[in-house]
């Protein structure tokens, strides 16, 4: 019998299908989300193919008893089990382990805590420290006998550290893909960007140590920020904010290229936003409400020589006017 051929589906589309599956399986979807899912399905034939494939492999898990499933997925937490279940689905449909790890859609699905597109979250840690998670962010929390460690997998977090509650004075650190940020009695943020990280200090100080061998460490004080990769730390810059703008519900742009602004905007809006290359360097200034992305797009059209087109319910295109 001839082997049945399954057409290739882009990993990003498979990831989106699994994300929609997780949303619908949560049992708490709104009518708007149902409509968005249906619009996503109808917007391209590949979406139907990806959804069908995810559904097929989902049913392979239906016969597992609850205890067996928990053991297989390695976590008693229902939300985490659901995330891992979807990872297994995507692995079954042809994604390699490397692709699963590198995918922006999937990187945080095994995390202790994560946020979706457009959602922020507040956490109170066991030592009394507080973390604010920006949209599309993921972290692991690992408190051991000698270290309080946060692993930033994606996105951005804002932290207000507290004295160690167990009296052992354990260091408080945030590890990103490029290095370690150690808190020195502080309020600070860490942002995992593409192949680099950025930390900003609002009170106290932090010490940055890139992960590369022989890299020099550097201390930042309140009112300072810096980007770093595994090899080096960029020159220190000033920050006049008291805390990240997104914690106050705003996306801040200070003479920022439109293309970079759109990359940030994607964290708060489901679907696609494409920016034509010829307008990517247009400069933008202002504070924009992250919970009203339609308003943001309308403001861009008012203040810049651009046209915003709704190609489909989940696809917005920004072009030169």
C-alpha positions as CSV (number, residue, x, y, z in Angstrom):
1,X,0.0,0.0,0.0
2,X,1.4,3.4,-0.9
3,X,2.4,5.6,2.0
4,X,-0.1,8.4,2.5
5,X,1.6,11.8,1.8
6,X,1.0,14.6,4.3
7,X,1.7,18.0,2.8
8,X,4.2,20.2,4.6
9,X,2.7,22.8,6.9
10,X,4.8,25.6,8.2
11,X,5.7,25.2,11.8
12,X,4.4,28.6,12.6
13,X,0.9,27.7,11.3
14,X,1.0,24.4,13.3
15,X,1.9,26.4,16.4
16,X,-1.0,28.8,15.8
17,X,-3.4,25.8,15.4
18,X,-2.2,24.3,18.7
19,X,-2.5,27.7,20.4
20,X,-6.1,28.0,19.3
21,X,-6.7,24.4,20.4
22,X,-5.4,25.2,23.9
23,X,-7.7,28.3,24.0
24,X,-10.8,26.4,23.0
25,X,-10.0,23.4,25.3
26,X,-9.8,25.8,28.3
27,X,-13.6,25.9,28.4
28,X,-13.6,29.7,29.0
29,X,-13.7,31.1,25.5
30,X,-15.7,34.2,24.7
31,X,-18.0,34.6,21.7
32,X,-15.3,37.0,20.3
33,X,-12.6,34.3,20.6
34,X,-14.9,31.8,18.9
35,X,-15.4,34.2,16.0
36,X,-11.6,35.0,15.8
37,X,-10.9,31.2,15.7
38,X,-13.4,30.7,12.9
39,X,-11.9,33.7,11.0
40,X,-8.4,32.2,11.4
41,X,-9.6,28.9,10.0
42,X,-11.3,30.6,7.0
43,X,-8.4,32.9,6.1
44,X,-6.2,30.3,4.5
45,X,-6.5,26.6,3.4
46,X,-3.3,25.8,5.3
47,X,-5.1,26.8,8.6
48,X,-7.7,24.1,8.0
49,X,-5.0,21.5,7.3
50,X,-3.1,22.4,10.4
51,X,-6.2,22.3,12.6
52,X,-7.2,18.9,11.2
53,X,-3.7,17.6,11.9
54,X,-3.7,18.9,15.5
55,X,-7.2,17.5,16.1
56,X,-6.2,14.1,14.8
57,X,-3.2,13.8,17.2
58,X,-5.2,15.2,20.0
59,X,-7.6,12.2,19.9
60,X,-4.6,9.9,20.4
61,X,-4.4,11.3,24.0
62,X,-8.1,10.8,24.8
63,X,-7.7,7.2,26.0
64,X,-5.0,8.0,28.6
65,X,-6.2,7.7,32.2
66,X,-5.6,10.9,34.2
67,X,-2.8,9.5,36.3
68,X,-1.0,8.0,33.3
69,X,-1.2,11.2,31.4
70,X,0.2,13.1,34.4
71,X,3.1,10.8,34.6
72,X,3.8,10.9,30.9
73,X,3.7,14.7,30.8
74,X,5.7,15.2,34.0
75,X,3.5,17.7,35.8
76,X,0.4,17.6,38.1
77,X,-0.6,21.0,37.1
78,X,-3.5,21.0,34.6
79,X,-2.5,24.1,32.7
80,X,1.1,22.8,32.3
81,X,-0.1,19.4,31.3
82,X,-2.3,21.0,28.6
83,X,0.7,22.9,27.3
84,X,2.9,19.8,27.2
85,X,0.1,17.9,25.6
86,X,0.1,20.4,22.8
87,X,3.8,20.2,22.5
88,X,3.5,16.5,22.1
89,X,0.9,17.0,19.4
90,X,3.2,19.3,17.5
91,X,6.1,16.9,17.9
92,X,4.0,14.2,16.4
93,X,3.2,16.2,13.3
94,X,6.8,16.6,12.4
95,X,8.5,19.5,14.3
96,X,12.0,18.7,15.5
97,X,13.0,19.3,19.1
98,X,15.1,22.2,18.0
99,X,12.2,23.8,16.1
100,X,10.0,23.4,19.2
101,X,12.5,25.1,21.4
102,X,13.3,28.0,19.0
103,X,9.7,28.7,18.0
104,X,8.4,32.0,19.5
105,X,5.0,30.4,19.9
106,X,6.2,27.4,21.8
107,X,9.3,28.4,23.7
108,X,7.4,29.1,26.9
109,X,4.8,26.3,26.8
110,X,6.6,24.3,29.4
111,X,7.2,27.3,31.7
112,X,6.1,27.6,35.2
113,X,4.2,30.8,34.4
114,X,3.3,32.3,31.0
115,X,1.1,34.9,29.5
116,X,-0.6,35.0,26.1
117,X,-1.0,37.6,23.4
118,X,-2.4,40.8,25.0
119,X,-2.4,39.5,28.6
120,X,-0.3,40.6,31.5
121,X,0.0,38.9,34.9
122,X,1.1,39.7,38.5
123,X,2.9,37.1,40.7
124,X,3.7,37.1,44.4
125,X,6.7,34.9,45.1
126,X,7.4,32.8,48.2
127,X,10.0,35.3,49.5
128,X,7.6,38.3,49.2
129,X,9.1,39.6,45.9
130,X,6.6,40.6,43.2
131,X,6.8,40.0,39.4
132,X,4.8,41.7,36.6
133,X,4.8,39.7,33.4
134,X,4.3,41.5,30.1
135,X,2.2,39.9,27.3
136,X,3.7,36.9,25.5
137,X,6.1,36.2,28.3
138,X,7.3,33.0,30.0
139,X,9.4,32.3,33.1
140,X,10.5,29.5,35.4
141,X,10.9,30.1,39.1
142,X,13.5,28.1,41.0
143,X,14.1,28.8,44.7
144,X,16.8,26.6,46.1
145,X,18.6,26.6,49.5
146,X,21.2,29.0,48.2
147,X,19.7,30.9,45.3
148,X,16.5,32.6,44.2
149,X,16.5,32.2,40.4
150,X,14.1,33.4,37.7
151,X,14.6,32.0,34.2
152,X,13.3,34.4,31.6
153,X,12.3,32.3,28.5
154,X,10.6,34.9,26.5
155,X,9.1,38.4,26.8
156,X,9.6,40.9,29.6
157,X,9.3,41.0,33.4
158,X,9.3,43.7,36.0
159,X,10.5,42.7,39.4
160,X,10.3,44.3,42.9
161,X,12.6,42.3,45.1
162,X,12.1,41.7,48.8
163,X,14.5,40.7,51.5
164,X,15.0,36.9,51.6
165,X,12.2,35.6,53.8
166,X,14.1,32.6,55.1
167,X,16.9,34.7,56.5
168,X,19.7,33.1,54.4
169,X,20.3,36.2,52.2
170,X,20.1,34.1,49.0
171,X,21.0,36.1,45.9
172,X,18.1,37.0,43.6
173,X,19.0,36.5,39.9
174,X,17.3,36.6,36.5
175,X,18.8,34.4,33.8
176,X,18.1,35.1,30.2
177,X,19.5,33.4,27.1
178,X,22.5,35.9,27.1
179,X,23.5,36.1,30.7
180,X,22.6,36.8,34.4
181,X,21.2,39.9,36.1
182,X,21.7,39.9,39.8
183,X,19.5,42.2,41.9
184,X,21.1,44.4,44.6
185,X,18.0,45.5,46.5
186,X,16.1,46.8,43.6
187,X,13.2,47.3,41.2
188,X,14.2,46.4,37.6
189,X,13.0,44.9,34.4
190,X,14.6,42.3,32.0
191,X,13.5,41.9,28.4
192,X,14.4,38.9,26.3
193,X,14.9,40.2,22.8
194,X,16.2,38.5,19.6
195,X,19.7,37.4,20.4
196,X,20.1,40.0,23.1
197,X,18.6,41.0,26.5
198,X,17.9,44.4,28.0
199,X,17.7,45.4,31.7
200,X,16.5,48.7,33.1
201,X,16.9,49.7,36.7
202,X,14.3,51.9,38.5
203,X,15.6,51.6,42.1
204,X,18.7,50.1,43.7
205,X,21.2,48.4,41.4
206,X,21.8,45.2,39.4
207,X,24.9,43.5,38.2
208,X,25.0,42.1,34.6
209,X,27.2,39.1,33.8
210,X,27.0,37.9,30.2
211,X,27.1,34.1,29.8
212,X,30.1,34.0,27.4
213,X,33.5,32.9,28.7
214,X,35.7,35.8,29.8
215,X,32.9,38.4,29.5
216,X,33.2,41.3,31.9
217,X,30.4,42.1,34.4
218,X,29.0,45.6,35.0
219,X,26.8,47.2,37.6
220,X,23.9,49.5,36.7
221,X,22.3,51.9,39.1
222,X,18.8,53.4,39.2
223,X,18.0,55.4,36.1
224,X,20.2,53.3,33.9
225,X,19.6,50.6,31.3
226,X,21.7,48.5,29.0
227,X,21.5,45.8,26.4
228,X,23.8,42.8,26.4
229,X,24.5,39.6,24.5
230,X,26.6,36.6,25.6
231,X,29.9,38.3,24.8
232,X,29.5,41.9,25.9
233,X,27.4,44.7,27.4
234,X,26.5,47.7,25.3
235,X,27.1,51.3,26.5
236,X,24.8,52.3,29.4
237,X,21.9,54.5,28.6
238,X,19.6,56.6,30.7
239,X,16.0,55.8,31.5
240,X,13.6,58.4,33.0
241,X,10.8,56.0,33.7
242,X,9.8,54.9,37.2
243,X,8.8,51.5,35.9
244,X,8.1,49.9,32.4
245,X,5.3,51.7,30.5
246,X,3.4,48.5,29.8
247,X,2.9,48.0,33.6
248,X,0.8,51.2,33.4
249,X,-1.1,49.9,30.3
250,X,0.9,51.8,27.7
251,X,3.3,51.1,24.8
252,X,5.8,53.9,24.7
253,X,7.6,55.1,21.6
254,X,10.3,57.8,21.7
255,X,11.4,58.5,18.2
256,X,11.2,54.8,17.5
257,X,11.3,53.2,14.0
258,X,7.8,52.1,13.0
259,X,9.1,48.6,12.2
260,X,10.4,48.1,15.7
261,X,7.1,49.5,17.1
262,X,5.1,47.0,15.1
263,X,7.2,44.1,16.5
264,X,6.3,45.3,20.0
265,X,2.6,45.8,19.1
266,X,2.4,42.1,17.9
267,X,2.6,41.1,21.6
268,X,-0.8,42.7,22.3
269,X,-2.8,41.8,19.2
270,X,-3.8,38.3,17.9
271,X,-3.1,37.6,14.3
272,X,-0.6,39.2,11.9
273,X,0.6,42.7,11.5
274,X,2.8,43.3,8.5
275,X,4.7,46.6,7.9
276,X,5.9,47.4,4.4
277,X,9.7,47.7,4.3
278,X,9.7,51.1,2.7
279,X,8.0,52.7,5.8
280,X,9.7,50.6,8.5
281,X,12.1,53.5,9.3
282,X,9.4,56.2,9.8
283,X,9.7,57.6,13.3
284,X,7.0,57.4,15.9
285,X,6.5,59.2,19.2
286,X,3.7,58.8,21.8
287,X,2.1,56.6,24.5
288,X,-0.4,54.1,23.1
289,X,-2.9,52.0,25.1
290,X,-1.9,48.3,24.9
291,X,-5.5,47.1,25.6
292,X,-6.9,48.9,22.5
293,X,-4.8,47.9,19.5
294,X,-7.5,49.1,17.1
295,X,-7.0,52.6,18.5
296,X,-3.3,52.3,18.1
297,X,-3.6,51.4,14.5
298,X,-6.0,54.3,13.9
299,X,-3.5,56.7,15.5
300,X,-0.8,55.4,13.2
301,X,-2.9,56.2,10.2
302,X,-3.7,59.7,11.6
303,X,-0.2,60.7,12.4
304,X,2.0,59.0,9.8
305,X,1.7,58.8,5.9
306,X,0.5,55.2,6.1
307,X,-2.6,53.2,5.3
308,X,-3.8,50.4,7.6
309,X,-5.7,47.7,5.7
310,X,-7.7,44.9,7.3
311,X,-6.9,42.0,4.9
312,X,-8.8,39.5,7.0
313,X,-10.1,39.5,10.6
314,X,-6.7,38.4,11.9
315,X,-4.4,40.1,9.3
316,X,-3.6,43.8,9.3
317,X,-1.3,45.3,6.7
318,X,0.5,48.7,7.1
319,X,1.6,50.3,3.9
320,X,2.6,53.7,2.5
321,X,-0.3,56.0,1.8
